[in-house]
Each structure stands twice: as C-alpha cells, then as structure tokens.
Amino acid sequence: MIKEVLIVEGKMDVVAIGKAVEADCIITEGFNLKPRTLKNIEEAAKRRGIIILTDPDSAGERIRKFLAKRFPTAKHAFVPREEATAAGDIGIEQASPESIRRALETVRTLGWASSERFTSKDLIQNGLSGGANASARRAHLGARLGLGFANAKTFLLRLNHYGVTREEFEQALTEMEMEEEDGR
C-alpha cells in the first residue's frame, strides 16, 4: 500500500492504478476541480501526503501546475507519453501496470528554490534542445529521470526544481546514448 494518496484525473485512471499498486486515489475530474475535491486533496496532503499523477498531455500538465502551486509539498510521478498512449488516446488509464509502478518508483518533489544546476547550454550540448531529435531525446531522458515529457523550457525547469543531480543526469545520458548506439 502506498502511503500517499494519488491525485488522478478520472475513474479509469483509478482502475489502471489498481492493476499496478494498492493505493488510495482522489479524482480531479479533469480541470473541473470542485471545492469539495480541493478540500479532500488538502486533507490528504496534511494527513498522508499526495502524489500528483496526471495524464502526460497538455491538460494534465495544466492540472499538475495548478495543484503544485496550491500544494507545494506534493510529490510528482510521471508516466512517459509513449507508455500512456493507446488507440490515439493519451492518459494514465492507457498505461501498463509496469509503467505506473516505474513512475511511482521515481517520484520527485518539486523544490521552489531553483538550484540553477543546469542551463540551456546543457540541453543544447546534449542534443536535448535545438536539434532535429531533441524532443525524442528529452522524452527518453525524462522517462529515465522520472521527469516526464516536456518542451525544452519546462524540461530545464524540472531538472533544476525536482532535485536531479548532475551525476543522475550524466548517468541517464550515458545509458540513453548506449541504448541509441545498440539500436543502430
């Protein structure tokens, strides 16, 4: 049983999570966050802590940002977009139990004080920004680091605010590049 309460968007997300782990969930019903739902999330955050696990799409990201501002101690889990897509639909309900478990194993806590450990130069030098394959590389690295898919600006923000160390970054890059070489 996961100690924290998972915050998800819909009923089918709860079904998918139930196939992966034993956890209590609160459903946001998309961005339709009713006062009662926010009160329930607030109580869960105080008593047990919360993990935000929204869909890896733009709507899920808007919900995540809103909740992260309102609940700054929340933890964040990300299922990679490619692991949460089926039949043209993107969402946690599309993710396999293994993908959900991996996301929950790499939970991150947002720190509002930026470490400025990483700069846009790091992204450019490592093919994560400005190149033809940059988006795919960010998605792959984001999955390895538990940061999810993001554009370059958001990816840099997550690197600096979610406690990623230089060592973690370098190791994930090395592993990713070894996989890319093996795939050629």
N, C-alpha and C positions, 0 to 999 in steps of 0.2 A: 504494500500500500504506500503510495506517495503521500508524504506528509502535507505538502502544499496542495491548495485547490487549483485546478487547471481552469483557466478562463478561455473559452472557445466560442465560436460564432453560432453554431447550430446544433440541433438534435442529432444529426447524422455524424457530427464530429465526436459526440459523446459515444456513439455506437462504435466508431473506429477506435477510439481510445480504449474502450472496454475490451476490445480484442487484443490490445497490446499490453496494458497495465491495469492495475487496480487503483483507481483514483476518483476523487470527487470532482465534479465539474460544475461550473456556472456558465450558462449560455447567455451570450450578449444579444442574440437575435439580430446579427449584423450590427450596423451602427445605430440601431434603434434601442439605445441604452436607456431604459426606463429608470426612474428614480429608485424603485424597489430593487432593480438589478444592481445599480451602483451601490446601494446600501448593503446588499448581500456581499458584493465584492469587497467593500470596505471592512465589513465584519470578518470575512475570510482572511483578508490581509493582516488584520490585527491579531487574530487568533492562531492562524496556521501558516500564513504566508501564501502568496499566489504566484503562479507561473502563467504567463501570457503565451498562449499557443494559438495564434490566429493564422488564417489562410495566407499562403505566400503569394498574395496578389495585392493590387493597389488598395482595395477596400480593407483587407486585413491589416495592411500597413497603417492606414489611417486610424483604425481602431486601436492598434498597438501604440501608436504615438499618443493618442488621447489618453489611454489608460496609463501609459508610462509617466505622463505628466501628472496625472491625478494620484497615482500610486508609485512614487519614485523608488520604493524598496522592492517592487515586483521583480521577479526573475523572468527571463525570456528564453523560450525554446523556439527553434526554427526548423521546420521540415523543408528541405530543398524543393524548389518548384518542380523539378523534373520527377521527384519522388511523390509529389502530391497532385499529379495530373493524370487523368484518365478520361477517355472519350470526350476530349475538348473541355473538360471541367477541371478547375483548379480548386483544391481545398483539402483540409485535413481529412475529411471523410474519404478522400481518394487514396490516402497514404496507406502503405502496408504497416502491419504491426511492428515490423523490424525498423522501418523508418521513424515511426513515432517513438519507439524505445531509444533509438540513436539520438533523436532530438532531445529527449528528456535526460539523456546521459551527458549532454554538452550544454546544459543550462548556463546562461550568463546573467549577470546582474549589471544593470546599467548604472554607471557612475557619472553623476552630473558634472564632476570636475574632470575636464579633459586632461589626458596625460600628454597629448601632443607628441607621443612616441613615434607616430607615423605621419608622413606628409604625402602630398600628391606626388612628390618625386619618387617615393617608394612604390606607388601604384604604377607610375609610368615605367620605371626601371624594371619592374617585374611583369610587364605586359598585362596589367590589370586596368589600365586606362589608356585611351588614345590609340589603341591598336584594333585591328580587324577582329581579333579573337578575344578582346578584353572582357566582354560581357560574359562569355562562356567560362573564361578563367576565373573571374570573380565569383561566378555561381559555384564552380567546383571548389575554390578555396573557401568560400563562405560555408559550404556544406562541411568541409573538413574542420573548420574552426567553430562551427555552431553559430554562425552569424547570419545564415540565410542569404537569399538573393537580394542584391541591391544595386542601384546605379553607383557610379564611382564616388560621388559626393557622400551618399549615405553609407557606403561601404567604409570609407575613410573615417566617418563619424563613429561607426560601430567599432572599428579597430581601436580607436582612441578612447571610447567610452565604455566598452564591455570588458576591459581588463585583459586584452590579448597582449601577451608578452612578445618581445622581439624573437625570443627563442621559439615560441609556439609558431609564430608567423614563418620564420625561416624553415622550421621542420616541415610544416604543412606545404610550403612552396616546394621544398626538395622532394617530398613524397609525390606531390602532384606532377612535377616535372618528370620523375622516374616513371610514373604511370603513362604520361604522354609519350615518352620515348618507347616504352614497351608496346604501346598501341600502334606505333608506326610500322 
